């Protein structure tokens, strides 16, 4: 997928910025903790909608059928809504976004859209992570990295594997 050094640098730099969306949400939660309880329902809804939109965008980009893309996006939103709101589910979705990030490199426009959407997904994700956490701020920041860094690992290593497969 990524072949030149400048493209690799862009991919890595954007990946780092996209991951900072989770920390932006954590910092927003630190600034306005009183808004977390009231906003939790809206944060979840925003996260589900963004996940459905990402799935729809990728399916439309690769299969070119808008009706299937809309159905798969709606199915994603419904499935996420029905799943319990647990940290493990959020971690798995963010893990899957590592692959979505890789597959978004098909076109520049798709890459920008998916990158921005993953960044926006990370903001309520980080806020929800902080909501019921009674740990110190430094511990929360390190826990967030440990919980969601699989996104970076998947995006980087899947790209490296594809690069090696293309060389064969």
C-alpha positions, -999 to 999 in steps of 0.1 A, spaced: 0 0 0 26 26 11 58 24 -10 78 56 -8 95 70 23 75 103 22 43 83 20 54 62 49 62 93 69 28 108 61 11 75 71 31 74 104 26 111 112 -11 109 105 -14 77 126 2 95 155 -22 125 152 -52 103 148 -43 84 180 -41 117 199 -79 119 195 -82 96 225 -60 119 245 -80 149 234 -111 132 248 -93 124 281 -82 161 284 -117 173 278 -129 149 305 -103 164 329 -114 199 321 -152 193 324 -158 163 346 -193 174 355 -204 171 318 -194 134 315 -224 118 332 -250 139 312 -231 134 279 -224 97 281 -255 87 261 -246 112 234 -209 101 234 -220 65 228 -244 76 200 -216 96 183 -192 67 186 -217 43 170 -225 67 142 -189 73 134 -181 36 134 -210 29 111 -199 57 88 -164 44 86 -176 9 77 -200 23 51 -172 45 36 -148 16 33 -173 -8 18 -184 18 -7 -148 25 -16 -140 -11 -22 -172 -25 -36 -188 6 -51 -224 -4 -41 -239 24 -20 -269 3 -9 -247 -25 6 -225 2 22 -255 18 38 -269 -15 50 -235 -25 65 -231 8 82 -266 6 97 -258 -30 108 -226 -18 125 -245 10 144 -272 -15 155 -247 -41 166 -227 -16 186 -258 -2 202 -269 -37 213 -235 -47 227 -229 -37 263 -210 -5 269 -178 -21 281 -142 -11 278 -134 -43 260 -159 -37 233 -145 -2 228 -110 -16 227 -120 -41 200 -136 -15 179 -105 7 181 -84 -23 173 -105 -28 141 -100 8 132 -63 0 128 -72 -22 98 -97 4 86 -68 30 88 -47 7 65 -75 1 41 -83 38 38 -50 43 20 -67 34 -13 -73 70 -22 -61 102 -6 -97 115 0 -107 82 17 -75 83 38 -83 119 50 -120 111 58 -113 79 77 -84 95 96 -106 124 107 -134 101 117 -111 79 138 -98 111 155 -134 121 162 -142 86 174 -113 88 199 -126 120 216 -158 105 232 -139 72 237 -113 90 258 -140 109 277 -159 77 285 -128 60 297 -122 87 323 -158 90 335 -158 64 363 -121 62 368 -109 72 402 -72 69 395 -47 97 393 -44 116 360 -10 103 352 -22 67 357 -52 73 335 -30 87 307 -8 56 308 -38 33 310 -53 49 280 -21 42 260 -20 6 271 -57 1 264 -58 16 229 -23 14 215 -33 -18 196 -47 6 170 -12 19 163 3 -16 164 -23 -30 139 -20 -1 116 18 -2 115 24 -39 113 -4 -46 88 12 -20 66 46 -36 69 32 -70 62 15 -58 30 47 -40 19 66 -73 23 40 -92 4 41 -67 -25 79 -71 -27 75 -109 -33 
